Amino acid sequence: MFGKKKDKNTPSDSADPKAEKKAAKAALKADKKAQKQARQEEKKAAKQARKKAKADKKKGISPQDQDPAHPLEQEIEKTEKRKFFTLKKILLIFALVSALAVSGAVVYKFYFEKKSDSIRPDYQEKELKHIDLPGEILKFSFEHFSEVYFILVEYNQEIIRIDREIERINAIAEKYPDQERIVTSEKRVWEKTRKKGVDRFKKIQNEIKAVYVLFQVNRAAGIEKINEDVQDITTDAREALTPVAELTQRLKKQDKPEQGLIKETFQTFKKKFLK
């Protein structure tokens, strides 16, 4: 009945819930304010760093002079480097590489490929009036003495030129019989060169014929003989053709037009199609 009075100064066993809620709200507000202030300070510092980096760049201060430990400055430097490879520059480089590739293909197609084909085309039987070898031996020389074969073809053409020139000189001699001494002297030069060429190429043709017969009788021995003689026969053929070609050189110059590329092209067209 007679209990003790409760002391007002004694703290209560349970805290006031409103006070706790109010204190938590104040702490959260203070924390947000601190975070906001920290972000503002960070943005301000970043802005100042960018201004400083631009100012240093204008002054010519190299990146090595700046503080490499600052992450923001490193990021700015990387961004500046990446700006060098812009889309416009990449497209320009691609266009240049493509142009080089196309031009290289054109050069190969119209020069190197054509040149390689002209060095060793397919064999085509030709009438060589001044060559005393049958068709099968000419084909054999094409396959195994390719340079000699083309020299034989050129030699045949040179003899045709010499014969035409001798006919022209004879026509002059008939027209001007009183000038026989001049005509005879010039004619002798052509006939002498022709005879020497005929004699030397006759020997070369006999050598090729002997190798061909050996090749037909004993293929292994024939191949060995080809390897042994190809260089010597080729050298002999070159040397035999040289004086003949040198003599007819002036005839080729007379046939060649001297008034530019257009005139020369027309002359070639006329010779081929307007004969």
C-alpha positions as CSV (number, residue, x, y, z in Angstrom):
1,M,0.0,0.0,0.0
2,F,2.7,2.3,1.0
3,G,5.1,2.0,-2.0
4,K,8.2,4.1,-2.7
5,K,7.9,7.2,-4.7
6,K,9.4,7.2,-8.2
7,D,12.5,9.5,-8.5
8,K,12.2,12.0,-11.3
9,N,15.9,12.2,-11.9
10,T,16.2,8.4,-12.5
11,P,16.4,7.6,-16.2
12,S,13.6,5.7,-17.8
13,D,14.2,2.0,-18.7
14,S,13.0,2.6,-22.3
15,A,14.2,5.6,-24.6
16,D,11.7,7.9,-26.2
17,P,11.1,6.6,-29.8
18,K,10.4,10.0,-31.2
19,A,13.7,11.3,-30.0
20,E,15.6,8.3,-31.5
21,K,13.9,8.9,-34.9
22,K,14.7,12.6,-34.8
23,A,18.4,11.9,-34.0
24,A,18.7,9.3,-36.8
25,K,17.2,11.7,-39.3
26,A,19.6,14.4,-38.3
27,A,22.6,12.1,-38.6
28,L,21.4,11.0,-42.1
29,K,21.0,14.6,-43.2
30,A,24.5,15.5,-41.9
31,D,26.0,12.5,-43.8
32,K,24.3,13.5,-47.1
33,K,25.5,17.0,-46.6
34,A,29.1,15.8,-46.1
35,Q,28.9,13.5,-49.2
36,K,27.6,16.4,-51.3
37,Q,30.3,18.7,-50.1
38,A,32.9,16.1,-50.8
39,R,31.6,15.6,-54.4
40,Q,31.6,19.4,-54.9
41,E,35.2,19.6,-53.7
42,E,36.2,16.7,-56.1
43,K,34.5,18.3,-59.1
44,K,36.2,21.6,-58.2
45,A,39.6,19.9,-58.0
46,A,39.1,18.1,-61.3
47,K,38.1,21.4,-63.0
48,Q,41.2,23.1,-61.7
49,A,43.3,20.1,-62.8
50,R,41.9,20.3,-66.3
51,K,42.6,24.1,-66.5
52,K,46.1,23.5,-65.3
53,A,46.7,20.8,-67.8
54,K,45.5,23.0,-70.7
55,A,47.6,25.9,-69.5
56,D,50.7,23.7,-69.2
57,K,50.1,22.4,-72.7
58,K,49.9,25.9,-74.1
59,K,53.1,26.8,-72.3
60,G,54.8,23.8,-73.8
61,I,55.3,21.8,-70.6
62,S,55.8,18.2,-71.5
63,P,53.8,15.4,-69.8
64,Q,57.1,14.3,-68.1
65,D,57.2,17.6,-66.3
66,Q,53.7,17.0,-64.8
67,D,53.0,14.9,-61.9
68,P,52.5,11.3,-63.3
69,A,51.0,10.1,-60.1
70,H,47.8,12.2,-60.6
71,P,45.2,9.9,-62.1
72,L,43.2,12.8,-63.7
73,E,46.2,14.2,-65.6
74,Q,47.0,10.7,-66.8
75,E,43.5,10.3,-68.1
76,I,43.6,13.7,-69.9
77,E,46.9,12.6,-71.6
78,K,45.4,9.4,-72.8
79,T,42.4,11.3,-74.2
80,E,44.6,13.6,-76.1
81,K,46.5,10.7,-77.6
82,R,43.3,9.0,-78.7
83,K,42.2,12.1,-80.5
84,F,45.1,11.7,-83.0
85,F,43.4,8.7,-84.6
86,T,40.2,10.3,-85.6
87,L,37.7,8.7,-88.0
88,K,38.7,11.1,-90.8
89,K,42.3,10.1,-90.5
90,I,41.5,6.4,-90.4
91,L,39.4,6.7,-93.6
92,L,42.1,8.6,-95.3
93,I,44.7,5.9,-94.5
94,F,42.3,3.2,-95.7
95,A,41.8,5.1,-99.0
96,L,45.5,5.5,-99.5
97,V,46.2,1.8,-98.8
98,S,43.4,0.8,-101.2
99,A,44.7,3.0,-103.9
100,L,48.2,1.5,-103.6
101,A,46.8,-2.0,-103.7
102,V,44.7,-1.2,-106.9
103,S,47.7,0.4,-108.6
104,G,49.9,-2.5,-107.7
105,A,47.4,-4.9,-109.2
106,V,47.2,-2.9,-112.4
107,V,51.0,-2.7,-112.8
108,Y,51.3,-6.4,-112.3
109,K,48.4,-7.2,-114.7
110,F,49.6,-5.0,-117.5
111,Y,53.4,-5.2,-117.1
112,F,54.8,-8.1,-115.2
113,E,52.2,-10.6,-116.2
114,K,52.4,-9.6,-119.8
115,K,56.2,-9.6,-119.6
116,S,56.3,-13.1,-118.1
117,D,53.9,-14.4,-120.8
118,S,56.1,-12.9,-123.5
119,I,59.2,-14.6,-122.1
120,R,57.7,-18.1,-122.5
121,P,54.5,-18.2,-124.6
122,D,53.0,-21.4,-125.9
123,Y,54.8,-22.9,-128.9
124,Q,53.3,-21.9,-132.3
125,E,54.6,-23.3,-135.5
126,K,56.0,-20.7,-137.8
127,E,57.3,-20.8,-141.3
128,L,61.0,-19.9,-141.1
129,K,62.2,-19.7,-144.7
130,H,65.9,-19.5,-143.9
131,I,66.0,-22.1,-141.2
132,D,66.8,-25.7,-142.3
133,L,65.2,-27.5,-139.4
134,P,62.0,-29.5,-139.5
135,G,59.0,-28.6,-137.3
136,E,59.7,-31.2,-134.6
137,I,63.3,-30.0,-134.1
138,L,62.2,-26.4,-133.9
139,K,59.7,-27.4,-131.2
140,F,62.4,-29.3,-129.5
141,S,64.7,-26.2,-129.6
142,F,61.8,-24.1,-128.2
143,E,61.4,-26.5,-125.3
144,H,65.0,-27.1,-124.5
145,F,67.0,-24.3,-126.1
146,S,64.4,-21.5,-125.8
147,E,66.7,-18.5,-126.2
148,V,68.3,-20.2,-129.3
149,Y,64.9,-20.7,-130.8
150,F,64.0,-17.0,-130.5
151,I,67.4,-16.1,-131.9
152,L,66.7,-18.4,-134.9
153,V,63.4,-16.6,-135.5
154,E,65.1,-13.2,-135.3
155,Y,67.9,-14.4,-137.6
156,N,65.3,-15.5,-140.2
157,Q,63.7,-12.1,-140.2
158,E,67.1,-10.4,-140.5
159,I,68.0,-12.4,-143.6
160,I,64.7,-11.4,-145.1
161,R,65.7,-7.7,-144.5
162,I,69.1,-8.3,-146.1
163,D,67.7,-10.0,-149.2
164,R,65.2,-7.1,-149.7
165,E,68.1,-4.6,-149.3
166,I,70.2,-6.5,-151.9
167,E,67.2,-6.5,-154.3
168,R,66.8,-2.8,-153.8
169,I,70.6,-2.2,-154.5
170,N,70.3,-4.4,-157.7
171,A,67.4,-2.3,-158.9
172,I,69.6,0.8,-158.5
173,A,72.4,-0.9,-160.4
174,E,70.1,-1.6,-163.3
175,K,68.9,1.9,-163.4
176,Y,72.3,3.5,-163.2
177,P,74.8,1.1,-164.8
178,D,77.5,3.7,-165.1
179,Q,77.7,3.8,-161.3
180,E,78.5,0.2,-160.9
181,R,81.5,0.7,-158.7
182,I,79.4,2.4,-155.9
183,V,76.7,-0.2,-156.1
184,T,79.1,-3.1,-156.1
185,S,80.9,-1.9,-153.1
186,E,77.7,-1.5,-151.0
187,K,76.3,-4.8,-152.2
188,R,79.4,-6.6,-151.2
189,V,79.0,-5.5,-147.6
190,W,75.5,-7.0,-147.4
191,E,76.4,-10.2,-149.2
192,K,79.5,-10.8,-147.0
193,T,77.5,-10.4,-143.8
194,R,74.8,-12.6,-145.1
195,K,77.2,-15.4,-146.0
196,K,78.9,-15.3,-142.6
197,G,75.6,-15.5,-140.8
198,V,74.3,-18.4,-142.9
199,D,77.5,-20.4,-142.3
200,R,77.5,-19.8,-138.5
201,F,73.8,-20.6,-138.1
202,K,74.1,-23.7,-140.3
203,K,76.6,-25.0,-137.7
204,I,74.3,-24.1,-134.8
205,Q,71.4,-25.9,-136.5
206,N,73.5,-29.0,-137.0
207,E,74.4,-29.0,-133.3
208,I,70.7,-28.8,-132.3
209,K,69.8,-31.6,-134.7
210,A,72.5,-33.9,-133.1
211,V,71.2,-33.3,-129.6
212,Y,67.6,-33.9,-130.8
213,V,68.6,-37.3,-132.4
214,L,70.4,-38.3,-129.2
215,F,67.4,-37.3,-127.1
216,Q,65.2,-39.5,-129.3
217,V,67.5,-42.5,-129.1
218,N,68.5,-42.2,-125.4
219,R,66.4,-39.7,-123.4
220,A,68.6,-39.7,-120.3
221,A,71.8,-39.1,-122.4
222,G,69.9,-36.5,-124.4
223,I,69.0,-34.5,-121.3
224,E,72.6,-34.7,-120.1
225,K,73.8,-33.4,-123.4
226,I,71.2,-30.6,-123.4
227,N,72.5,-29.5,-119.9
228,E,76.1,-29.6,-121.2
229,D,75.6,-27.8,-124.5
230,V,72.8,-25.3,-123.9
231,Q,75.1,-22.5,-122.7
232,D,77.6,-22.9,-125.4
233,I,75.1,-23.1,-128.2
234,T,73.2,-20.1,-126.8
235,T,76.4,-18.0,-126.7
236,D,77.3,-19.0,-130.3
237,A,73.8,-18.0,-131.5
238,R,74.0,-14.6,-129.8
239,E,77.5,-13.9,-131.3
240,A,76.3,-15.1,-134.8
241,L,73.3,-12.8,-134.7
242,T,75.1,-9.7,-133.5
243,P,76.9,-8.6,-136.8
244,V,73.7,-9.3,-138.8
245,A,71.5,-7.3,-136.5
246,E,74.0,-4.4,-136.4
247,L,74.1,-4.2,-140.2
248,T,70.3,-4.1,-140.5
249,Q,69.9,-1.6,-137.7
250,R,69.9,1.3,-140.2
251,L,67.1,-0.3,-142.1
252,K,65.0,-0.4,-138.9
253,K,65.7,3.2,-138.2
254,Q,64.5,4.1,-141.7
255,D,61.3,2.3,-141.1
256,K,60.7,4.0,-137.7
257,P,58.7,7.2,-137.8
258,E,60.2,10.3,-136.1
259,Q,57.2,12.5,-135.4
260,G,55.9,11.5,-132.1
261,L,53.9,8.7,-130.5
262,I,50.6,9.4,-132.4
263,K,52.4,9.2,-135.8
264,E,54.3,6.1,-134.7
265,T,51.0,4.4,-133.6
266,F,49.4,5.2,-136.9
267,Q,52.4,3.9,-138.8
268,T,52.2,0.6,-136.8
269,F,48.5,0.3,-137.4
270,K,49.0,0.9,-141.2
271,K,51.7,-1.7,-141.4
272,K,49.5,-4.3,-139.7
273,F,46.1,-3.7,-141.2
274,L,46.5,-1.7,-144.4
275,K,49.0,-3.8,-146.3
